[in-house]
Structures are given as structure tokens and as C-alpha cells.
Amino acid sequence: MWAELRPIGRDRDSGGYRRYAWTGADADCRTWFQAQAEARGLAYETDRNGNQWAWLGDPLAGDAVVTGSHLDSVPDGGAFDGPLGVVSSFAALDELRRRGAAFSRPLAITNFGDEEGARFGLACVGSRLAAGQLTKEKAYELRDADGTSLPRAMEEAGYDPDTIGADPERLARIGAFVELHVEQGRALDLSGDRVGLASAIWPHGRWRFDFRGEANHAGTTRLVDRRDPMLTYAQTVLAARSEAALAGAVATFGKISVEPNGVNAIPSLVRGWLDSRAPDQAALDTVVTAIEKAARERAESEGIDLSVVRESFTPVIEFEDALRDELNRILGGALPVLGTGAGHDAGILSGSIPTAMLFVRNPTGVSHSPAEYAAEDDCVAGVLALADVLEGLACR
């Protein structure tokens, strides 16, 4: 399965993956998923929001156990974030069939669409739509960098955008959702464990900072006469680092656009996107407020106009204690329980159905990078843990 997925959406120069929603690479990943489902005799379907499902047993019976993750990527992302969960789900089913497991509940494997939000700027679009956390109207407003709307992109990929929206009937048929994911950090590497359980997802959000100055000639405009928004933006980036350290949070300006974007032109507009996450809401509020305050003070002193818009936000998500404890019991009761600053489809769905997460050790902690890595032995340990969990939940 890894060999088949490896070349899809991989950039030759960076070595990273560019599997963006509703593109050719995304279509190839979806074709791969369907082929895996059909090769195992599973009933395949795509729901109203473009999420893929592979069913063992009656999808309408209710109380189903569902596992899976996503196949899309961030720009130049790694091979494991998302795909490890999907590949491991199919491999876990293979293992259960090898064991001769008898299923008493329906089982499904899923691939949620547009989890990373790399194209339209909003993460977990497929699961947000299904859970009713993203309305059809708001989804229709999403645009990519080229101005292409989400519904147009879906149409061009052969899907009907008129059907998107909340899917409570489908979610009501799910009794538990378990997502396996490569750890995006080094907690398991430091503890020496191959597999861990998730406790909660930190509150997190994305904010757009628009710094507006005055375009002018880079070679003839005196420094004292400039209204250069790039300087204000640069100081804000530094402020984000220092304020995050003080608040025990993380804050990152990882995306930027510049107008007119000329080498010999002072910018008129610098637009930067802030991603910030913290262990609790108070710390997140503190760091974002401090960053915005620093930006406004600097902007005022340099004659720059500043606007700040919160584009997305997810509050702290506590995974259901009962399901997490059941997973820990099934797996022997000694797994470490970890918090995470990364968002996941399981977190979005937790408001509608019982959810839990398994993490597989990442020896370097690197993620969202071509250097992302998990050792084969650890991946196998994750598959076996997931198989044990699915057997404990769906075969009792």
C-alpha cells in the first residue's frame, strides 16, 4: 500500500507531497482508496460531502465502529500525516481477518476530505460539513489562492456541491470513531513507547493580519519617507515568537502574500496568517491578544493600517474518557496519554459521536515536512494496536 501511495502528489524538487483537495493528486488518492476497499470486498460509497467510506457489514445497522483518517497534505507535507491512519486501517482489517475475527458490529474505514485545509484555508472541511460545524453557505464562500471557489473545485472534480451539508443521519449510525495518527511531536520517543492515546486537542485558530502601507520605488524613496508594511510584519513575527514563549503556547506566521510583490518595489500590502495553539483557552487568548497589541502599536508608530480577522477557531477538545479508558483496557492499561496541539477529524467529530485517537511514535517529532518519519516496526505496532482495538470494540 505504501508503494502505491508513494508517488501520488510528490514534488520532485522538495520530496514533499502536494495532495490538495479536489486536485488531480487528490483524485488519485481517492481512486487508490476505492481500489483498496473493493479489493477487500467492502461496500464502497462517497457521502454528500465527498468523504469516502468502505463498509464491512450493514451501513444502516447502527452502532458502527469506524476508523480511518485523511489522504490530503499540507504544502510539501510528509508521507505519514493522514495516510498512516488510512493504510493502518486497511492493514488492521487484514490482520483481523487473518485472526478469524467474527464481527458483531458494522465496521467502516473512512477517508475524510480536505483535512489539512491547504487549498481553501480551513482545516477539516469534510468532517466539519458532516458534523454541521461548517454551513453550506460558509463553505460556498471558500476560495483558493487562484480565486476558485470550493463548489467549483468540487464540480471540476466530478462531485455535486449542491449536496454538501450536515449529515446527522450518517453520524447517528456510528457508535465509535478511532483515528490512528503519527505523533506530531516527540513525547513517545522521549518516553520510549511505540503507541500512545490522545487526551485532548489544544484550542487553536488562524488569524489573518493585513498590513497596508504605501507602494513606492525601492531605489529612490528615502528610508524616513517610507510606509513599509513589511517592517511592521517582520516585527510582528518576532513578537509572536516572544509572546508565545511567555504564554507557554505556540504561534507561527507560516504563510504570507505581498503586493505588488516586486523586488524593486516597497510593498503596499503584506498579508500574513498566524496559527496559534495553547494548552488552554486562557493561554491562547493571552498570546493572540498580545501579538495583536504588539502589531497595532508598531503599525501606529510606522503609519501602517492594520486589520486582523479570525478565519477559523477550534476550542479545546477533550476526547471521551469512557472510550479512551476502554481502549487503554483493551491494550493492557499501560499506554501513555498525550495532549496534542494538532487538529484532527476525530476532534471535529467528538462533538457528535464518541471518538478516540491512537498515536504512533515519531522519532524526530518532525511533521508537515518531507522529513516526517515513523519506523516500520512502530508502524506495525500501531497496526496491531488498532487491530486489537477494533476487535475489542466490534467483535465482542
Buried (B, 14 or more C-beta within 10 A) or exposed (E): BEEEBEEBBBEEEEEBBBBBBBBEBBBBBBEBBBEBBEEBEBBBBBBBBBBBBBBBBEBEEEBBBBBBBBBBBBBBBBBBBBBBBBBBBBBBBBBBEEEEBEBEBBBBBBBBBBBBBBBBBBBBBBBBBBBBBBBBEEBBEBBBEEEBBBBBBBBEBEBEBEEBBBBEEBBEBBBBBBBBBBBBBBBBBEEEBBBBBBBBBBBBBBBBBBBBBBBBEBEEBEEEEBBBBBBBBBBBBEBBEBBBEEBEBBBBBEBEBBBEEEEEBBBBBBBBBBBBBBBBEEBBBBBBEBBBEBBBBBBEEBEBBBEBEEEBEBBBBBBBEEBBBBBBEBBEEEBBBBBBBBBBBBBBBBEBBBBBBBBBBBEEBBBBBBEBBBEEEBBBBBBBBBBBBBBBBBBE
